[in-house]
C-alpha cells in the first residue's frame, strides 16, 4: 500500500457543492481535480464521477452516486479537526452546523475543555476540538 485516503460518496448530486463549502472553510482548502460525467453518462451530466480535494493537509476523494442507496453517511465515522484558536473552532462549528445537526454543542467535556460535534447539511460528521487533546 502507498496511501489511505477517505472517500466521501454523496447522493443527490451535491458533491461539488459540499467540496466548495469545505474548501472555503480552511486556509489551505482546495479542489485539486474533479472529473464529471458527460452527456453519455452513466451518471447525470455534470455530476462528480471522482474528485480530489484537500483540507488541512489531508487528501480526500469524493463522488456523486448515480445509484440511490438505502444508506448514507454515519456519525460513527467522522472527520476530526484539531483547531488552534477559539475563533477557528467557533467559525467551523457554526458553518458546518448551518443546515446540519449539532450532536454535541460547543462546550467543555471530560476529554476536552472545548469541543463540538456536528453533522453537516450533507450528512458528513465532524468532531472539532480546541487545544492539545488528541482523539480518543
Backbone as JSON, one array per atom type, in Angstrom:
{
  "sequence": "XXXXXXXXXXXXXXXXXXXXXXXXXXXXXXXXXXXXXXXXXXXXXXXXXXXXXXXXXXXXXXXXXXXXXXXXXXXXXXXXXXXXXXXXXXXXXXXXXXXXXXXXXXXXXXXXXXXXXXXXXXXXXXXXXXXXXXXX",
  "N": [[0.84, -1.19, 0.0], [0.4, 2.25, -0.68], [-0.92, 4.51, 0.16], [-3.68, 5.79, 2.14], [-6.82, 7.06, 1.76], [-9.56, 9.03, 2.71], [-12.84, 8.59, 1.33], [-15.59, 10.2, 0.16], [-18.87, 9.55, -0.56], [-21.46, 11.06, -2.09], [-25.01, 11.57, -2.28], [-27.56, 12.66, -4.52], [-26.35, 14.56, -6.12], [-24.67, 16.54, -4.93], [-21.94, 16.71, -4.44], [-19.96, 18.51, -5.51], [-20.87, 20.98, -4.49], [-20.64, 20.47, -1.71], [-17.84, 20.06, -1.49], [-16.96, 22.6, -2.24], [-17.94, 24.15, -0.11], [-16.51, 22.98, 2.07], [-13.78, 23.4, 1.31], [-13.73, 26.16, 1.34], [-13.68, 26.77, 4.01], [-11.22, 26.26, 5.1], [-7.91, 27.48, 5.3], [-5.96, 26.36, 3.61], [-7.54, 24.9, 1.96], [-8.5, 23.2, -0.98], [-9.82, 22.3, -4.17], [-8.5, 19.82, -5.9], [-8.81, 18.3, -8.2], [-11.51, 17.46, -10.42], [-13.47, 15.23, -11.95], [-16.16, 14.94, -14.13], [-19.34, 13.5, -15.06], [-20.25, 13.04, -18.46], [-22.53, 13.81, -21.17], [-23.17, 11.27, -22.06], [-23.23, 9.68, -19.81], [-22.34, 7.22, -17.24], [-23.64, 8.46, -15.09], [-25.69, 11.35, -14.16], [-25.28, 14.13, -16.31], [-22.64, 16.36, -15.65], [-22.46, 15.8, -12.93], [-20.33, 14.7, -10.22], [-17.93, 12.4, -10.99], [-15.49, 11.51, -9.95], [-13.58, 13.12, -7.54], [-10.88, 15.02, -6.17], [-9.93, 16.5, -3.25], [-8.52, 18.79, -0.79], [-8.0, 19.34, 2.66], [-6.69, 21.02, 5.4], [-4.18, 19.84, 4.98], [-4.87, 17.2, 4.52], [-5.76, 14.73, 2.21], [-8.72, 14.03, 0.33], [-11.15, 12.05, -1.37], [-14.01, 12.25, -3.49], [-17.37, 11.63, -4.66], [-20.37, 11.72, -6.68], [-23.01, 9.62, -6.24], [-24.76, 7.9, -8.68], [-26.52, 5.97, -8.29], [-29.22, 5.24, -6.23], [-28.93, 4.71, -2.86], [-29.7, 2.77, 0.08], [-28.47, 3.72, 2.25], [-26.48, 6.21, 3.92], [-24.17, 8.73, 4.99], [-22.68, 8.13, 8.21], [-22.47, 9.03, 11.65], [-20.69, 7.47, 13.04], [-18.31, 7.33, 11.79], [-16.18, 9.92, 11.52], [-14.84, 13.2, 10.74], [-12.05, 14.43, 12.22], [-11.08, 17.47, 13.49], [-8.49, 19.38, 14.55], [-8.38, 22.29, 16.14], [-6.74, 25.49, 16.28], [-7.39, 27.92, 17.43], [-9.92, 29.59, 19.4], [-11.62, 31.17, 17.86], [-11.38, 29.99, 15.32], [-12.43, 27.42, 15.87], [-15.12, 28.06, 16.6], [-16.01, 29.35, 14.26], [-15.81, 27.28, 12.31], [-17.52, 25.34, 13.45], [-20.01, 26.72, 13.49], [-20.4, 27.21, 10.72], [-20.49, 24.59, 9.66], [-22.63, 23.57, 11.06], [-24.77, 24.96, 10.06], [-27.76, 24.38, 8.6], [-27.36, 21.79, 9.22], [-26.92, 19.32, 11.81], [-26.24, 19.8, 15.05], [-24.55, 17.64, 17.22], [-23.14, 17.42, 19.57], [-23.03, 20.21, 21.34], [-20.83, 23.12, 21.24], [-18.64, 23.03, 23.89], [-17.34, 22.28, 27.2], [-15.99, 19.17, 27.87], [-15.3, 16.03, 29.47], [-13.04, 14.95, 28.23], [-12.03, 17.06, 26.86], [-11.53, 20.59, 26.95], [-12.82, 22.3, 25.21], [-14.97, 21.55, 22.76], [-16.83, 20.33, 19.96], [-19.37, 18.57, 18.14], [-20.72, 17.83, 15.03], [-23.11, 17.07, 12.52], [-23.01, 17.85, 9.19], [-24.91, 19.67, 6.64], [-24.88, 17.9, 4.56], [-24.68, 15.47, 5.67], [-22.23, 14.59, 6.55], [-20.07, 13.88, 9.22], [-18.45, 15.77, 11.74], [-15.91, 16.24, 14.1], [-14.83, 18.68, 16.22], [-12.16, 20.13, 17.81], [-10.5, 22.02, 20.34], [-7.25, 22.9, 21.23], [-4.7, 20.8, 22.77], [-5.61, 18.19, 23.17], [-5.8, 14.9, 22.14], [-7.51, 12.8, 19.74], [-9.64, 10.31, 21.03]],
  "CA": [[0.0, 0.0, 0.0], [1.15, 3.5, -0.7], [-1.67, 5.56, 0.86], [-5.07, 5.56, 2.52], [-7.49, 8.35, 1.59], [-11.02, 8.99, 2.91], [-13.62, 8.77, 0.11], [-16.95, 10.58, 0.52], [-19.84, 9.34, -1.63], [-22.66, 11.86, -1.87], [-26.19, 11.27, -3.08], [-28.31, 13.85, -4.87], [-25.61, 15.5, -6.95], [-24.18, 17.67, -4.14], [-20.52, 16.57, -4.12], [-19.23, 19.75, -5.8], [-21.32, 21.96, -3.51], [-20.03, 20.12, -0.42], [-16.4, 20.33, -1.56], [-16.77, 24.05, -2.26], [-18.11, 24.61, 1.26], [-15.4, 22.51, 2.9], [-12.52, 24.06, 0.96], [-13.82, 27.58, 1.71], [-13.54, 26.9, 5.46], [-9.84, 26.01, 5.5], [-6.98, 28.34, 4.57], [-5.28, 25.62, 2.56], [-8.52, 24.07, 1.26], [-8.51, 23.3, -2.44], [-10.27, 21.19, -5.01], [-7.34, 19.51, -6.72], [-9.32, 17.87, -9.51], [-12.9, 16.98, -10.4], [-13.93, 14.66, -13.21], [-17.62, 14.86, -14.12], [-19.96, 12.68, -16.1], [-20.68, 13.74, -19.66], [-23.9, 13.57, -21.64], [-23.39, 9.84, -22.28], [-23.32, 9.01, -18.51], [-23.62, 6.67, -16.79], [-24.3, 9.35, -14.14], [-26.23, 12.58, -14.76], [-24.27, 15.05, -16.85], [-22.16, 17.41, -14.77], [-22.23, 15.35, -11.56], [-18.95, 14.33, -9.97], [-17.57, 11.0, -11.11], [-14.46, 11.37, -8.92], [-12.87, 14.37, -7.27], [-9.81, 15.02, -5.17], [-9.8, 17.79, -2.58], [-7.6, 18.78, 0.33], [-8.32, 20.19, 3.82], [-5.72, 20.93, 6.5], [-3.13, 18.91, 4.6], [-5.41, 15.85, 4.32], [-6.42, 14.48, 0.93], [-10.0, 13.34, 0.31], [-11.79, 11.82, -2.65], [-15.47, 12.37, -3.4], [-18.14, 11.36, -5.87], [-21.83, 11.71, -6.62], [-23.52, 8.32, -6.65], [-25.94, 7.98, -9.53], [-27.38, 4.9, -7.8], [-29.8, 5.58, -4.93], [-28.62, 3.68, -1.87], [-30.51, 2.8, 1.3], [-27.59, 4.19, 3.32], [-25.83, 7.5, 3.72], [-23.1, 8.88, 5.96], [-23.0, 7.81, 9.6], [-21.55, 9.71, 12.55], [-19.71, 6.57, 13.63], [-17.06, 7.7, 11.13], [-16.22, 11.38, 11.45], [-13.6, 13.91, 10.44], [-11.56, 15.1, 13.42], [-10.34, 18.69, 13.19], [-7.82, 19.96, 15.71], [-8.36, 23.74, 15.92], [-5.69, 26.2, 17.0], [-7.93, 29.08, 18.15], [-11.35, 29.6, 19.7], [-12.3, 31.76, 16.7], [-11.41, 28.96, 14.28], [-13.36, 26.4, 16.32], [-16.48, 28.59, 16.52], [-16.33, 29.59, 12.83], [-16.03, 25.99, 11.66], [-18.73, 24.72, 14.01], [-21.19, 27.45, 13.01], [-20.57, 26.99, 9.28], [-20.87, 23.19, 9.41], [-23.94, 23.32, 11.68], [-25.82, 25.63, 9.28], [-28.5, 23.4, 7.81], [-27.0, 20.45, 9.69], [-27.42, 18.91, 13.11], [-25.24, 19.68, 16.13], [-24.72, 16.43, 18.02], [-22.62, 17.85, 20.87], [-22.75, 21.63, 21.18], [-19.54, 23.56, 21.73], [-18.61, 23.06, 25.34], [-16.29, 21.54, 27.88], [-16.32, 17.78, 28.14], [-14.24, 15.42, 30.27], [-11.85, 14.68, 27.43], [-11.61, 18.29, 26.19], [-12.09, 21.83, 27.5], [-13.65, 22.96, 24.2], [-15.21, 20.53, 21.75], [-18.16, 20.25, 19.38], [-19.56, 17.51, 17.13], [-21.83, 18.25, 14.19], [-23.35, 16.51, 11.19], [-23.3, 18.99, 8.32], [-26.12, 19.58, 5.81], [-24.73, 16.78, 3.61], [-24.65, 14.24, 6.45], [-20.87, 14.27, 6.97], [-19.88, 14.13, 10.64], [-17.21, 16.48, 12.07], [-15.58, 16.49, 15.51], [-13.98, 19.85, 16.26], [-11.54, 20.2, 19.14], [-9.54, 23.09, 20.57], [-6.17, 22.57, 22.15], [-3.81, 19.69, 22.52], [-6.17, 16.87, 23.47], [-5.87, 14.07, 20.94], [-8.71, 11.96, 19.57], [-9.61, 9.1, 21.87]],
  "C": [[0.88, 1.24, 0.0], [0.42, 4.63, -0.01], [-3.06, 5.06, 1.24], [-5.75, 6.92, 2.53], [-8.98, 8.2, 1.84], [-11.74, 9.32, 1.6], [-15.07, 9.03, 0.53], [-17.87, 10.4, -0.69], [-21.12, 10.08, -1.28], [-23.79, 11.35, -2.74], [-26.89, 12.59, -3.4], [-27.53, 14.9, -5.63], [-25.04, 16.7, -6.21], [-22.68, 17.63, -3.84], [-19.75, 17.87, -4.36], [-19.59, 20.83, -4.79], [-20.68, 21.72, -2.15], [-18.53, 20.45, -0.44], [-16.13, 21.83, -1.56], [-16.95, 24.65, -0.87], [-16.88, 24.24, 2.09], [-14.11, 23.27, 2.58], [-12.55, 25.55, 1.29], [-13.56, 27.8, 3.2], [-12.1, 26.75, 5.95], [-8.9, 26.84, 4.64], [-6.29, 27.63, 3.42], [-6.23, 24.73, 1.76], [-8.46, 24.29, -0.24], [-9.12, 22.07, -3.08], [-9.13, 20.96, -6.0], [-7.77, 19.11, -8.12], [-10.75, 17.4, -9.34], [-13.26, 16.52, -11.8], [-15.44, 14.49, -13.11], [-18.12, 13.96, -15.24], [-20.39, 13.57, -17.26], [-22.1, 13.35, -20.03], [-24.2, 12.08, -21.82], [-23.25, 9.02, -21.0], [-22.14, 8.18, -18.11], [-24.34, 7.53, -15.75], [-24.85, 10.57, -14.84], [-25.11, 13.54, -15.17], [-23.94, 16.15, -15.84], [-21.96, 16.98, -13.33], [-20.83, 14.78, -11.45], [-18.76, 12.81, -10.05], [-16.52, 10.67, -10.04], [-13.75, 12.7, -8.79], [-11.85, 14.16, -6.17], [-9.78, 16.42, -4.57], [-8.96, 17.64, -1.33], [-8.05, 19.78, 1.39], [-7.26, 19.96, 4.88], [-4.64, 19.88, 6.22], [-3.59, 17.49, 4.35], [-6.11, 15.75, 2.98], [-7.72, 13.71, 1.16], [-10.37, 13.09, -1.14], [-13.29, 11.94, -2.43], [-16.1, 12.0, -4.72], [-19.61, 11.57, -5.59], [-22.27, 10.33, -7.08], [-24.75, 8.54, -7.52], [-26.91, 6.85, -9.21], [-27.92, 5.36, -6.44], [-29.58, 4.41, -3.98], [-29.54, 3.84, -0.65], [-29.68, 3.26, 2.49], [-27.0, 5.53, 2.93], [-24.67, 7.56, 4.71], [-23.6, 8.52, 7.35], [-22.02, 8.54, 10.51], [-20.53, 8.78, 13.22], [-18.35, 6.69, 12.95], [-17.12, 9.21, 10.93], [-14.85, 11.93, 11.08], [-13.21, 14.71, 11.67], [-10.73, 16.3, 12.98], [-9.79, 19.24, 14.49], [-7.64, 21.45, 15.43], [-7.28, 24.39, 16.79], [-6.22, 27.37, 17.82], [-9.42, 28.89, 18.4], [-12.14, 30.13, 18.51], [-12.44, 30.73, 15.59], [-12.44, 27.88, 14.63], [-14.81, 26.86, 16.14], [-16.9, 28.8, 15.07], [-16.64, 28.29, 12.11], [-17.32, 25.34, 12.16], [-19.98, 25.39, 13.46], [-21.45, 27.19, 11.53], [-21.04, 25.57, 8.98], [-22.24, 22.87, 9.99], [-25.07, 23.97, 10.89], [-26.5, 24.64, 8.35], [-28.22, 21.97, 8.23], [-27.59, 20.17, 11.05], [-26.29, 18.84, 14.12], [-25.55, 18.44, 16.98], [-24.2, 16.63, 19.44], [-22.28, 19.32, 20.69], [-21.36, 21.99, 21.7], [-19.59, 23.67, 23.25], [-17.42, 22.32, 25.89], [-16.78, 20.14, 28.2], [-15.13, 17.16, 28.87], [-12.95, 15.19, 29.52], [-11.29, 15.94, 26.77], [-12.26, 19.5, 26.86], [-13.02, 22.51, 26.52], [-13.76, 22.05, 22.99], [-16.63, 20.67, 21.22], [-18.21, 19.18, 18.31], [-20.81, 17.86, 16.35], [-21.9, 17.39, 12.93], [-23.72, 17.67, 10.29], [-24.53, 18.71, 7.45], [-26.06, 18.44, 4.8], [-24.68, 15.44, 4.33], [-23.27, 13.82, 6.92], [-20.68, 14.72, 8.42], [-18.49, 14.7, 10.92], [-17.08, 16.59, 13.59], [-14.53, 17.6, 15.52], [-13.46, 20.04, 17.67], [-10.55, 21.35, 19.2], [-8.49, 22.61, 21.54], [-5.46, 21.29, 21.8], [-4.36, 18.31, 22.81], [-6.32, 16.08, 22.18], [-7.16, 13.27, 20.92], [-8.56, 10.7, 20.4], [-9.75, 7.87, 21.01]]
}
